[in-house]
Amino acid sequence: MAATLWALVAGIIAMYLVLFALSAAGRLARPIEEFTYGESWLLDGARRVARGEGLYSPPDQLPFMHIAYGPLYYAIVGGLQRVVGDTGYTVGRGVSLLATLIGGVALAWSMRRLTNRWSVGLLAAGFFLTQNLTALLWAPLHRVDALALGLTLVGLALATAGRVSLAGVLFVLAILTKQTYLAAPVAVALALWPCRARLSRFGAIVVGGGGLAVAVAQWLTGGWFLWHTVIGNRNEPDLVTFAALMGSFLQYNGVPVLAALAAFALPAAPGERPWRVYFLACLLTLPSLAKLGASSNYWLELSAATAAVLALASHRLAAWAHARLIGPTVIAGSLFIAMPGYQAVAVEAAANVTEALQPPSPHYLSLVGDSGATPLRVDASFVDWIAQQTGDLLTDNSGLAVAAGKPIEFEFQIFQLLEAEGQWSEQPILDAIIARHFSLVALMHSLDGPVDGTRWTPALRAALRAAYVPDGEQAGFWLYRPRP
């Protein structure tokens, strides 16, 4: 019976991995379409690096862009773009996908080393990639999360192999990718206790290396690095966001997380402690879901840690005849919970294949709108027209600017939030508008409509109406030109 259940688990994981691959291929095949909010910001930053420009510029001068994360992802993607000559999302999405797969391999290698069984490693990696759609959604995106997670998982694998100093270097790189990836170094430090010599060396690498990197970044940016990555990145709590995300988290992750907690009733085998402490540390980060702007990427680390703990527990339980069914039953149940989500992925994959074989005319691009999760479909000819316009573009849809090959001059939504929280004054952008700095303004809503539901403040709308005149409407965007 246990063998049958494990065969079922293997079959479901294999099926989900096929959909994972199709979904990733569909995203890689669309180099100028934005699939989730924030991809365009990171691509704009990577393009700046590719052009030899700096990041973390003062927020009181154009362009008004908030660089929310550490520099490593921007540097890698920007450097690769400069080498290969690609300026779309493909390079960054490829980096993210590769980092996710490397992280999965590192997870599998660590499990095999701890159990002497590759089957346990493959189970952990397969379950991590498929259990709750989180890896599927975030692996092929132009976002920093996958690279930070990949570096973290490699670091944890090295730590479980006794290479804690090298693990510390990987953790510093992960933090320089996304500054919130602190659970793994904390977990390894706790697992090293009470070996003070190794703990001191590890702490010196992580704390000393990270502190030095921050000091250098502060110096190179004239003191603006921490404003971008810390001060400007601490959004206020939003209980509505928290309730929605916690509901989604419990729906897809409740069973495996509870099972992983139950696995702590088993005595820890040698080498398992870092993974167990990492799981608990990731669990303690769940309150961060209350942060305005949070999403399912906030439990990527917990997904990997859960997969590791459950794979190790399944290996231990398989040695007891009366408990052999527990592991495959829990894992199969967790995989079945995600079935409706994968059905939606299959429908999307089929639509992508159909569109690739029979390109529609006219051709439309998907951008991220401001009215829910529904993508904003924009005629590709309009994007081409925007690209041909001379002068600077001001738009409340950063994906439009990036798709047209234009720099993002002002990120409406983030700076609207920063202004509301008192972290930034909107006077510099108002001055630029009054001076008619932008030759074209393209907005998702008419300036004659209400401010509610838009990405502008009343003062911003008033300045635009005073300095710009309507120039028609195209593809769902209202266009404005400088007032004569």
Backbone torsions as a table, in degrees:
resi	resn	phi	psi	omega
1	MET	NA	-42.7	179.6
2	ALA	-61.7	-40.3	179.4
3	ALA	-63.0	-38.5	178.3
4	THR	-64.3	-43.2	179.0
5	LEU	-64.9	-40.2	178.1
6	TRP	-65.9	-35.4	175.8
7	ALA	-64.3	-38.6	176.3
8	LEU	-62.8	-44.7	177.8
9	VAL	-59.2	-46.5	-179.9
10	ALA	-61.3	-40.4	179.9
11	GLY	-65.5	-42.3	179.6
12	ILE	-65.8	-45.0	179.5
13	ILE	-61.2	-42.3	179.3
14	ALA	-62.0	-43.3	178.6
15	MET	-62.7	-44.6	179.0
16	TYR	-64.5	-35.9	179.3
17	LEU	-66.5	-33.8	175.0
18	VAL	-62.3	-44.3	177.6
19	LEU	-66.4	-36.2	175.2
20	PHE	-56.7	-47.6	-178.3
21	ALA	-65.5	-41.5	179.9
22	LEU	-65.6	-40.6	178.6
23	SER	-64.1	-45.0	179.1
24	ALA	-62.5	-42.2	179.8
25	ALA	-63.3	-38.8	179.0
26	GLY	-63.1	-35.0	179.7
27	ARG	-77.8	-38.7	178.0
28	LEU	-64.7	-27.3	-177.7
29	ALA	-79.7	-3.4	-179.9
30	ARG	-120.1	82.9	-167.9
31	PRO	-73.7	-14.2	-178.1
32	ILE	-122.4	12.0	179.3
33	GLU	-102.5	134.7	-178.7
34	GLU	-95.1	126.8	-175.6
35	PHE	-100.8	-23.7	177.8
36	THR	-145.4	151.1	-176.2
37	TYR	-61.1	130.0	178.3
38	GLY	110.0	-20.3	178.0
39	GLU	-59.6	-40.8	-177.0
40	SER	-65.4	-35.1	178.4
41	TRP	-61.7	-45.9	-176.9
42	LEU	-68.9	-35.5	176.7
43	LEU	-66.6	-39.5	177.5
44	ASP	-61.5	-42.3	177.4
45	GLY	-65.2	-40.9	178.5
46	ALA	-64.0	-38.3	176.9
47	ARG	-63.4	-37.1	177.8
48	ARG	-62.9	-41.7	176.5
49	VAL	-63.1	-43.5	-179.6
50	ALA	-61.6	-31.3	178.4
51	ARG	-83.9	-1.6	-179.4
52	GLY	84.8	13.7	179.4
53	GLU	-90.8	163.2	-178.8
54	GLY	-91.6	163.8	174.0
55	LEU	-104.1	176.6	173.7
56	TYR	57.1	48.8	179.5
57	SER	-77.4	160.0	178.6
58	PRO	-58.0	136.6	-176.3
59	PRO	-79.4	10.4	178.7
60	ASP	-109.5	16.1	177.7
61	GLN	-144.2	151.8	178.3
62	LEU	-65.2	144.7	-5.8
63	PRO	-79.4	146.2	-179.9
64	PHE	-89.2	85.7	-178.8
65	MET	-125.5	134.5	178.8
66	HIS	-96.7	117.0	177.5
67	ILE	-95.2	98.3	-167.1
68	ALA	-80.6	-14.4	-171.3
69	TYR	-123.6	174.0	177.0
70	GLY	-65.4	171.3	-169.3
71	PRO	-85.7	-10.4	-168.0
72	LEU	-64.3	-47.6	-178.8
73	TYR	-61.7	-45.1	178.8
74	TYR	-58.8	-42.5	-177.3
75	ALA	-66.5	-43.4	-179.3
76	ILE	-65.7	-50.0	-177.5
77	VAL	-67.1	-43.9	178.6
78	GLY	-61.7	-41.4	177.6
79	GLY	-63.4	-42.7	179.0
80	LEU	-67.2	-38.2	177.7
81	GLN	-61.7	-39.3	179.6
82	ARG	-65.5	-34.3	-178.6
83	VAL	-75.1	-48.4	-174.1
84	VAL	-88.7	-13.8	178.4
85	GLY	79.2	13.3	178.8
86	ASP	-95.9	133.7	-178.5
87	THR	-116.7	8.8	179.2
88	GLY	-92.3	-164.1	-177.9
89	TYR	-79.5	-11.5	-169.7
90	THR	-59.5	-47.0	-177.1
91	VAL	-61.1	-49.8	-178.7
92	GLY	-63.9	-39.9	177.5
93	ARG	-66.8	-35.7	176.0
94	GLY	-64.7	-40.6	176.5
95	VAL	-61.3	-45.0	-179.4
96	SER	-63.1	-44.8	-179.2
97	LEU	-64.3	-44.6	179.5
98	LEU	-63.1	-41.3	178.7
99	ALA	-62.4	-39.6	178.1
100	THR	-63.3	-45.0	-179.5
101	LEU	-66.2	-39.1	176.6
102	ILE	-64.0	-40.5	176.3
103	GLY	-61.2	-39.8	177.0
104	GLY	-64.2	-39.8	177.2
105	VAL	-64.9	-42.0	178.6
106	ALA	-62.8	-40.7	176.8
107	LEU	-61.8	-45.3	179.2
108	ALA	-63.0	-41.6	-179.5
109	TRP	-64.3	-40.8	179.4
110	SER	-64.4	-42.8	179.1
111	MET	-64.5	-40.5	178.5
112	ARG	-64.4	-38.1	-179.6
113	ARG	-67.6	-34.6	-178.4
114	LEU	-78.5	-26.2	-174.3
115	THR	-117.9	-9.1	-175.6
116	ASN	63.1	24.2	178.9
117	ARG	-135.0	120.1	176.6
118	TRP	-67.2	-27.1	179.6
119	SER	-60.3	-37.1	178.0
120	VAL	-68.3	-40.0	177.9
121	GLY	-63.8	-43.7	179.0
122	LEU	-65.2	-37.0	177.2
123	LEU	-62.0	-47.1	-178.9
124	ALA	-61.7	-47.1	-178.8
125	ALA	-65.6	-44.3	-179.5
126	GLY	-64.8	-41.1	179.8
127	PHE	-67.8	-39.2	177.0
128	PHE	-59.1	-43.7	-175.7
129	LEU	-74.8	-19.5	-169.9
130	THR	-125.5	-12.1	-165.4
131	GLN	-62.3	-36.0	-171.1
132	ASN	-141.5	18.5	179.9
133	LEU	69.1	-4.0	-175.9
134	THR	-65.2	-48.1	178.2
135	ALA	-64.1	-39.5	179.2
136	LEU	-59.5	-41.5	-176.9
137	LEU	-72.6	-37.7	-170.4
138	TRP	-101.6	-19.5	-177.3
139	ALA	-61.2	-44.4	-177.3
140	PRO	-98.2	35.4	179.2
141	LEU	-108.9	153.2	176.8
142	HIS	-82.0	66.1	-179.4
143	ARG	-134.8	162.9	-175.1
144	VAL	-79.1	-18.0	-168.3
145	ASP	-59.4	-45.5	-175.5
146	ALA	-64.7	-39.9	178.9
147	LEU	-66.3	-43.7	178.4
148	ALA	-61.8	-41.3	179.5
149	LEU	-67.5	-42.3	178.8
150	GLY	-59.9	-45.8	177.6
151	LEU	-62.0	-39.2	-180.0
152	THR	-64.6	-44.7	-178.6
153	LEU	-67.6	-37.0	174.6
154	VAL	-64.0	-42.2	177.9
155	GLY	-61.6	-42.3	178.3
156	LEU	-65.6	-39.5	177.5
157	ALA	-61.6	-42.0	177.8
158	LEU	-65.8	-38.8	-179.9
159	ALA	-63.8	-40.9	179.3
160	THR	-69.9	-17.6	176.8
161	ALA	-92.9	3.2	178.3
162	GLY	90.8	1.4	-179.1
163	ARG	-94.6	65.0	-171.6
164	VAL	-71.3	-31.4	179.7
165	SER	-66.6	-45.8	177.4
166	LEU	-65.6	-35.5	175.7
167	ALA	-60.3	-40.1	178.7
168	GLY	-59.7	-39.2	177.7
169	VAL	-62.6	-44.1	179.3
170	LEU	-63.2	-37.6	179.6
171	PHE	-66.8	-38.1	177.1
172	VAL	-62.3	-42.4	178.3
173	LEU	-63.8	-37.9	177.8
174	ALA	-64.1	-42.2	179.1
175	ILE	-66.1	-34.6	176.7
176	LEU	-73.6	-9.7	173.5
177	THR	-91.3	-50.7	175.3
178	LYS	-141.7	117.8	-166.4
179	GLN	-68.4	-12.3	-179.4
180	THR	-88.0	-1.2	-177.8
181	TYR	-83.2	68.9	-177.3
182	LEU	-106.1	-11.6	-174.4
183	ALA	-62.5	-42.6	-176.1
184	ALA	-65.7	-50.1	178.1
185	PRO	-62.0	-34.6	176.2
186	VAL	-65.1	-43.3	-179.6
187	ALA	-62.7	-43.7	179.9
188	VAL	-66.2	-39.9	178.1
189	ALA	-60.7	-43.9	178.7
190	LEU	-66.5	-36.6	179.5
191	ALA	-69.3	-27.3	-179.8
192	LEU	-76.3	-23.7	-179.6
193	TRP	-62.6	135.4	12.2
194	PRO	-103.6	26.0	179.0
195	CYS	-77.2	90.8	-169.5
196	ARG	-66.4	-34.4	-178.0
197	ALA	-64.8	-49.7	-179.8
198	ARG	-68.3	-36.6	178.4
199	LEU	-64.9	-40.8	179.3
200	SER	-64.6	-42.5	179.6
201	ARG	-65.2	-43.3	178.8
202	PHE	-63.6	-44.4	179.4
203	GLY	-63.1	-37.7	179.2
204	ALA	-63.6	-39.0	-179.5
205	ILE	-68.5	-48.6	-174.9
206	VAL	-72.7	-52.1	-177.5
207	VAL	-72.0	-46.5	-179.9
208	GLY	-66.0	-46.9	180.0
209	GLY	-65.1	-43.3	178.6
210	GLY	-65.7	-41.8	179.3
211	GLY	-64.4	-40.7	178.5
212	LEU	-64.3	-42.3	-179.9
213	ALA	-62.2	-41.7	179.2
214	VAL	-65.9	-41.9	179.5
215	ALA	-61.8	-43.3	178.7
216	VAL	-64.6	-42.5	179.6
217	ALA	-63.0	-41.0	176.8
218	GLN	-60.6	-42.7	-179.1
219	TRP	-66.6	-44.2	-177.1
220	LEU	-69.5	-26.4	-177.1
221	THR	-101.5	11.2	179.9
222	GLY	66.4	26.7	177.5
223	GLY	91.1	7.2	-175.7
224	TRP	-95.9	-7.2	-177.3
225	PHE	-59.2	-50.4	-178.0
226	LEU	-70.1	-27.6	175.4
227	TRP	-62.8	-44.9	-178.9
228	HIS	-68.1	-47.4	-169.5
229	THR	-88.3	-20.3	-177.2
230	VAL	-120.7	-65.0	-174.0
231	ILE	-62.1	-48.0	-178.8
232	GLY	-80.5	0.3	-174.7
233	ASN	-114.8	9.2	-178.4
234	ARG	-103.2	74.5	-177.7
235	ASN	-63.5	153.1	-179.8
236	GLU	-69.2	153.1	177.6
237	PRO	-64.7	146.5	178.7
238	ASP	-135.4	105.3	-174.8
239	LEU	-67.5	-27.3	176.9
240	VAL	-66.3	-45.4	176.3
241	THR	-60.5	-43.7	-178.9
242	PHE	-61.5	-44.9	-178.5
243	ALA	-63.3	-43.1	-179.3
244	ALA	-65.8	-44.6	-177.9
245	LEU	-70.4	-37.9	178.8
246	MET	-65.5	-36.5	175.9
247	GLY	-62.2	-44.3	177.6
248	SER	-65.4	-40.8	180.0
249	PHE	-62.1	-47.1	-178.1
250	LEU	-66.9	-33.2	179.7
251	GLN	-61.6	-46.0	-174.6
252	TYR	-96.8	-21.4	-172.4
253	ASN	-118.6	-7.7	-175.5
254	GLY	-57.4	-49.1	-177.7
255	VAL	-64.2	-53.1	-178.9
256	PRO	-64.2	-34.8	179.9
257	VAL	-68.3	-43.4	177.3
258	LEU	-63.5	-38.9	177.9
259	ALA	-65.0	-38.8	178.5
260	ALA	-65.7	-38.6	176.0
261	LEU	-63.6	-40.9	177.9
262	ALA	-63.6	-28.6	-179.9
263	ALA	-64.3	-18.0	178.4
264	PHE	-69.7	-10.4	174.2
265	ALA	-70.5	-19.7	176.2
266	LEU	-81.5	140.1	176.4
267	PRO	-64.5	140.6	-178.2
268	ALA	-71.8	131.1	174.6
269	ALA	-81.0	161.5	178.4
270	PRO	-55.5	131.9	177.8
271	GLY	91.3	-12.8	-177.8
272	GLU	-80.0	-18.8	-171.4
273	ARG	-57.3	-44.1	179.6
274	PRO	-58.8	-39.4	-179.7
275	TRP	-68.5	-38.4	179.0
276	ARG	-66.0	-45.6	-179.9
277	VAL	-66.6	-36.5	177.4
278	TYR	-61.4	-42.8	177.4
279	PHE	-58.5	-47.7	-179.6
280	LEU	-64.7	-40.0	179.3
281	ALA	-63.9	-39.8	177.7
282	CYS	-66.6	-37.1	178.9
283	LEU	-61.8	-34.9	-179.5
284	LEU	-72.2	-11.5	179.1
285	THR	-86.2	-5.4	-176.3
286	LEU	-59.1	-33.1	176.5
287	PRO	-58.1	-19.9	178.1
288	SER	-66.8	-11.0	174.7
289	LEU	-62.7	-17.0	178.6
290	ALA	-75.3	-10.8	-179.7
291	LYS	-67.5	132.2	176.7
292	LEU	-60.3	126.1	-177.3
293	GLY	98.9	-3.1	179.2
294	ALA	-67.5	158.9	179.1
295	SER	-152.3	-171.2	-176.3
296	SER	-67.7	-15.4	175.7
297	ASN	-63.0	-16.2	-179.6
298	TYR	-70.7	-15.5	176.7
299	TRP	-114.7	23.8	174.1
300	LEU	-62.1	-46.2	179.9
301	GLU	-63.1	-41.5	-180.0
302	LEU	-63.9	-34.1	177.3
303	SER	-62.5	-44.3	179.3
304	ALA	-66.5	-42.4	-179.5
305	ALA	-65.4	-39.6	178.1
306	THR	-62.4	-42.9	178.8
307	ALA	-60.5	-41.4	-179.9
308	ALA	-65.2	-47.1	-177.5
309	VAL	-64.7	-42.1	-179.1
310	LEU	-69.6	-37.2	178.0
311	ALA	-64.2	-43.2	178.3
312	LEU	-65.5	-41.1	179.2
313	ALA	-65.8	-39.7	178.7
314	SER	-62.3	-38.2	177.9
315	HIS	-64.0	-42.2	-179.7
316	ARG	-67.0	-42.8	-177.0
317	LEU	-68.8	-28.4	-179.0
318	ALA	-64.5	-19.4	180.0
319	ALA	-78.8	-11.6	-179.1
320	TRP	-110.2	121.0	-174.3
321	ALA	-57.9	-38.4	-176.3
322	HIS	-79.2	-5.5	-176.4
323	ALA	-122.1	7.7	-173.9
324	ARG	-66.4	-25.3	-177.1
325	LEU	-81.7	-15.1	-174.3
326	ILE	-64.4	-50.3	-176.9
327	GLY	-57.8	-58.1	-178.1
328	PRO	-64.8	-30.4	178.9
329	THR	-66.5	-46.3	-180.0
330	VAL	-64.9	-44.3	-176.9
331	ILE	-69.5	-41.3	177.2
332	ALA	-62.5	-42.1	178.4
333	GLY	-61.7	-41.3	178.6
334	SER	-63.5	-37.9	179.4
335	LEU	-70.5	-37.8	179.6
336	PHE	-65.8	-32.0	178.9
337	ILE	-58.5	-34.2	-177.6
338	ALA	-83.0	-1.8	-175.0
339	MET	-54.9	-46.0	179.3
340	PRO	-59.2	-37.9	177.9
341	GLY	-63.9	-40.0	179.5
342	TYR	-71.7	-28.2	173.6
343	GLN	-62.7	-40.3	176.5
344	ALA	-64.9	-38.1	177.4
345	VAL	-63.5	-40.2	179.7
346	ALA	-63.7	-41.2	178.2
347	VAL	-62.4	-44.4	179.3
348	GLU	-63.6	-42.2	179.5
349	ALA	-62.3	-41.2	178.5
350	ALA	-63.9	-39.7	177.9
351	ALA	-64.7	-38.5	178.7
352	ASN	-64.3	-42.2	179.1
353	VAL	-63.8	-43.9	179.4
354	THR	-61.3	-42.4	180.0
355	GLU	-67.0	-35.2	178.6
356	ALA	-68.5	-37.6	-179.3
357	LEU	-78.7	-33.4	-179.2
358	GLN	-130.5	79.0	-177.6
359	PRO	-57.1	129.7	-179.9
360	PRO	-73.7	158.9	176.0
361	SER	-135.7	122.2	1.6
362	PRO	-73.0	161.3	-178.1
363	HIS	-88.8	135.0	-179.7
364	TYR	-115.9	147.5	176.0
365	LEU	-109.9	148.4	177.0
366	SER	-97.1	127.6	174.7
367	LEU	-125.3	166.2	178.2
368	VAL	-87.7	120.4	179.4
369	GLY	-90.2	-165.7	179.7
370	ASP	-121.4	21.5	-179.7
371	SER	-128.9	65.6	178.0
372	GLY	88.8	-164.2	-174.7
373	ALA	-83.9	-8.4	-178.6
374	THR	-66.9	127.2	-179.8
375	PRO	-65.6	152.3	175.9
376	LEU	-92.3	114.6	-178.0
377	ARG	-91.9	121.2	-173.9
378	VAL	-123.8	133.5	177.7
379	ASP	-59.8	127.9	-177.1
380	ALA	-61.4	-28.9	180.0
381	SER	-66.5	-31.2	176.6
382	PHE	-67.6	-40.9	176.8
383	VAL	-61.8	-41.4	177.1
384	ASP	-62.5	-38.7	178.8
385	TRP	-64.9	-42.2	177.1
386	ILE	-59.8	-41.4	-178.5
387	ALA	-62.7	-28.8	-177.3
388	GLN	-83.5	-11.4	-177.8
389	GLN	-74.7	137.3	179.0
390	THR	-85.8	159.8	178.8
391	GLY	85.8	-179.9	-176.4
392	ASP	-84.3	144.0	-179.5
393	LEU	-106.6	133.6	171.5
394	LEU	-114.5	119.8	179.9
395	THR	-143.0	147.5	177.3
396	ASP	-88.3	9.1	174.0
397	ASN	-122.7	98.0	-175.9
398	SER	-63.4	-28.0	177.9
399	GLY	-63.5	-33.4	177.2
400	LEU	-64.4	-46.2	179.7
401	ALA	-60.1	-46.0	-177.9
402	VAL	-66.3	-41.3	179.5
403	ALA	-62.6	-31.4	179.5
404	ALA	-86.6	2.2	179.9
405	GLY	78.3	16.9	-179.7
406	LYS	-98.6	149.6	173.4
407	PRO	-72.4	151.4	174.8
408	ILE	-80.5	114.7	-177.3
409	GLU	-84.8	-29.1	-177.8
410	PHE	-156.9	123.3	179.0
411	GLU	-92.9	100.3	-171.4
412	PHE	-56.1	-51.6	-168.7
413	GLN	-67.5	-46.9	-178.6
414	ILE	-63.5	-45.8	-176.6
415	PHE	-74.2	-25.5	171.5
416	GLN	-63.8	-41.2	178.4
417	LEU	-67.1	-43.4	179.6
418	LEU	-63.3	-36.6	179.0
419	GLU	-67.8	-40.3	179.2
420	ALA	-66.2	-32.0	-179.7
421	GLU	-87.1	-0.5	178.8
422	GLY	78.0	17.4	-180.0
423	GLN	-92.7	-6.1	-175.2
424	TRP	-160.0	147.0	175.9
425	SER	-104.3	134.9	-177.9
426	GLU	-82.6	4.1	-177.5
427	GLN	-59.2	-39.6	179.7
428	PRO	-60.3	-40.6	179.2
429	ILE	-72.4	-33.5	176.1
430	LEU	-63.6	-40.3	178.2
431	ASP	-63.3	-41.1	179.9
432	ALA	-65.0	-37.3	178.5
433	ILE	-69.2	-45.9	179.9
434	ILE	-60.2	-35.1	179.1
435	ALA	-78.7	1.4	-179.5
436	ARG	55.3	45.7	-178.0
437	HIS	-67.8	-29.2	-173.6
438	PHE	-97.0	132.4	-178.3
439	SER	-82.5	-17.6	179.3
440	LEU	-148.2	136.0	174.6
441	VAL	-119.5	127.9	179.5
442	ALA	-125.7	116.2	-173.8
443	LEU	-122.1	148.9	179.5
444	MET	-78.0	-10.7	178.7
445	HIS	-136.3	151.6	177.6
446	SER	-71.6	143.6	176.6
447	LEU	-67.6	-14.9	179.1
448	ASP	-85.6	-6.2	179.7
449	GLY	-90.0	-177.1	179.7
450	PRO	-71.8	155.6	178.9
451	VAL	-76.2	-30.9	-177.9
452	ASP	-57.7	134.2	179.0
453	GLY	86.0	-0.4	177.8
454	THR	-104.2	177.4	179.2
455	ARG	-102.7	19.6	179.1
456	TRP	-117.5	159.4	172.9
457	THR	-93.3	163.1	176.7
458	PRO	-57.1	-38.0	179.9
459	ALA	-66.3	-38.3	179.7
460	LEU	-66.2	-43.1	178.5
461	ARG	-63.1	-41.9	179.8
462	ALA	-61.9	-41.1	179.4
463	ALA	-65.5	-41.1	179.6
464	LEU	-65.4	-42.6	-179.5
465	ARG	-66.4	-30.5	-179.9
466	ALA	-77.4	-32.5	-172.2
467	ALA	-103.5	-11.9	-174.7
468	TYR	-132.3	153.7	179.7
469	VAL	-121.5	151.7	-179.0
470	PRO	-62.1	145.5	177.3
471	ASP	-133.6	31.7	176.2
472	GLY	98.4	-177.7	-179.6
473	GLU	-135.2	132.1	179.4
474	GLN	-139.2	136.0	172.1
475	ALA	51.5	32.8	178.6
476	GLY	85.7	7.7	178.2
477	PHE	-116.5	136.1	174.5
478	TRP	-90.3	128.4	-174.4
479	LEU	-106.3	144.8	-179.6
480	TYR	-139.3	144.0	177.8
481	ARG	-119.1	157.9	178.3
482	PRO	-57.6	137.6	177.9
483	ARG	-66.7	132.9	-179.4
484	PRO	-60.8	NA	NA
